[in-house]
Amino acid sequence: MVFPQPNKLIIEDVKMWMDGGTVTLTLQEHNSKTCEIEFVQKVSLKRYENLPRPGSLLLNGNEIEVRSKDEEEILAAVAKAEFSSSIKNEERKALSRVIDDCIEFAKSDKYVELANKFTR
């Protein structure tokens, strides 16, 4: 397992990139260790050298195998994560929707189809 079992993850930052939908979450574990989860864009379906596969899930820059135990644990932990007090209350609802959409896509058949279009 590459993802520790934290008691609670705190979402410290959410970045939405203008590349077709990449969303990057900076999370803090209960022991103050930070990690980064990235849901890579799924609009530009061309594979570029030195860039992650479109539609992939990354943990600290490393691609997570599709439908693996690690993927399952990461998605479950992100779904239960709470927002840091540094994220404004009025932004939380919209950010929650963005994160939920990323999780739903990663659990979908379309995600598997997209993964199968690209060699690793």
C-alpha positions in Angstrom: 0.0 0.0 0.0 1.4 3.4 -1.0 -1.3 5.4 0.9 -1.2 5.4 4.7 -4.4 4.8 6.6 -4.9 8.2 8.2 -7.5 8.8 10.9 -8.5 12.0 9.1 -7.3 13.8 6.0 -7.5 17.6 5.8 -7.8 19.3 2.5 -5.4 22.2 2.7 -5.6 23.4 -0.9 -7.5 22.7 -4.1 -6.0 23.7 -7.5 -8.0 23.6 -10.7 -5.7 23.9 -13.7 -6.8 25.3 -17.1 -5.6 22.3 -19.0 -8.9 20.6 -19.5 -9.7 19.7 -15.9 -6.8 18.7 -13.8 -7.6 19.0 -10.1 -4.8 18.9 -7.5 -5.5 18.4 -3.8 -2.9 19.1 -1.1 -3.9 17.1 1.9 -2.5 16.8 5.4 -2.6 13.6 7.4 -3.2 13.4 11.1 0.5 13.3 11.8 1.0 16.6 9.9 2.6 14.9 6.8 1.3 16.3 3.6 0.6 14.5 0.3 -0.7 15.5 -3.1 -3.5 13.8 -5.0 -4.0 14.8 -8.6 -6.9 13.9 -10.9 -5.4 14.5 -14.3 -7.4 16.2 -17.1 -9.6 14.1 -19.4 -10.3 16.5 -22.2 -7.1 16.5 -24.3 -6.8 12.8 -25.2 -3.3 13.0 -26.6 -0.4 11.4 -24.7 2.5 13.8 -24.3 6.0 12.7 -23.3 6.9 13.4 -19.6 3.3 14.2 -18.8 0.8 11.9 -16.9 -1.7 9.9 -18.9 -5.0 11.8 -19.4 -7.6 10.8 -16.8 -5.1 9.3 -14.5 -4.9 9.5 -10.7 -1.6 10.5 -9.1 -0.3 10.3 -5.5 2.7 12.5 -5.0 3.4 12.5 -8.7 3.2 8.7 -9.1 0.5 7.2 -11.2 -1.8 4.8 -9.3 -2.9 1.6 -11.0 -6.5 1.6 -12.2 -8.8 -0.5 -10.1 -6.1 -1.3 -7.6 -6.4 -1.5 -3.8 -4.4 1.7 -3.6 -6.8 3.5 -5.8 -9.7 2.3 -3.8 -8.2 3.5 -0.5 -7.2 6.9 -1.9 -10.6 7.6 -3.3 -12.3 6.5 0.0 -9.9 8.7 2.0 -10.5 11.7 -0.3 -14.2 11.3 -0.1 -14.1 11.5 3.7 -11.5 14.3 3.9 -12.5 17.6 5.6 -11.6 21.1 4.6 -9.0 23.1 6.4 -10.1 26.2 8.2 -8.0 28.1 5.7 -10.5 27.3 2.9 -13.4 29.8 3.0 -16.8 28.4 3.9 -18.4 30.0 0.8 -16.0 28.0 -1.4 -16.5 24.6 0.2 -19.7 23.6 -1.5 -18.4 24.3 -5.0 -15.0 22.6 -4.2 -16.9 19.6 -2.8 -18.8 19.2 -6.1 -15.5 19.4 -8.0 -13.9 16.7 -5.8 -17.0 14.5 -5.9 -17.0 14.7 -9.7 -13.4 13.6 -9.8 -14.1 10.7 -7.5 -17.2 9.7 -9.5 -15.2 9.7 -12.8 -12.4 7.6 -11.2 -15.0 5.0 -10.2 -16.7 5.0 -13.7 -16.4 2.6 -16.6 -15.3 5.6 -18.7 -12.2 6.0 -16.5 -11.2 2.4 -17.3 -11.9 2.8 -21.0 -9.7 6.0 -21.0 -6.9 4.2 -19.2 -7.0 1.3 -21.7 -6.5 3.8 -24.6 -3.1 4.7 -23.4 -0.1 2.5 -22.7 1.7 3.2 -19.5 
